[in-house]
Amino acid sequence: MFDLLRQHPITTIPNATAQLDLTPPTVRKAVENLKTAGIVREITGKQRDRIYVYDRYVKILDQGMEPLRG
């Protein structure tokens, strides 16, 4: 799951299930473990169709992307 997040830092349980060829319960458990470790966070606030983001990685990718000020 962690390797998938490095390639796709924003994902869902169904997407990760398909990408990893694992069962949804296995992926959910992995995501919960990553949430507990502070590696991913859920960004929708919904009970269904949740989206998870690998926050630190996205922040690294965003560095230097601020608009130029003139």
N, C-alpha and C positions, 0 to 999 in steps of 0.2 A: 504494500500500500504506500509506504513511504517513497519508494522509487517511482511509483505512478504519479505521486503528487509533485515530484520534481519535474516531470514531463508535462503534467496537467495540474497546475497549482490551484485550479478551481474545478471541483467535481461534485458529482452526486453519487449516492449509493448505487443506483442502477448503472450509471456510466462505469464506475469502478468495478462493479460485478462483471460487466461485459468485457472490459479491458483486461481484467485479471483472470477471467474464467474461473471465478470462485462463487460460492453461494452467497446470497444476500446476508444471512446471519454472520458468516465469517467476515465479510467486509464491514458490516455494522460494528462488530466487536473490535476490529482493527481501528476503525475510525474513532470509536469511543476511547480506546487506549491512547490514540494520538491526541484526542481532545484533552484527556486527563493530563497528558504530558505537556500540554500547552503548545503543541505543534500545529494543530488545525483548530479552526473555529467555525461554527455554523453561522451563516450570515442572513438567513431568511427570517428566523424567529418562528417558523411554522412547525407544525407537528408532522406534516407530510411534505414531500417534494423539497426536502432540505438541500441546501447547497453548502458545501464545505470549502474553505479556503486555507491554503498553507500561507498564513499571514506573513511570516518573516521573509519567505521567498518572494512574495509579491512586493513587499516593501523594498527589498533589494533591487528587484527589477524596475521599480518606480524611481529609484534614485537617479537624479540628474534629468528627470523628465518634466521638471517644473517649467512653465512657460518663461521665456526670456523677458526680462523687463527692460524697457527702453528709456 
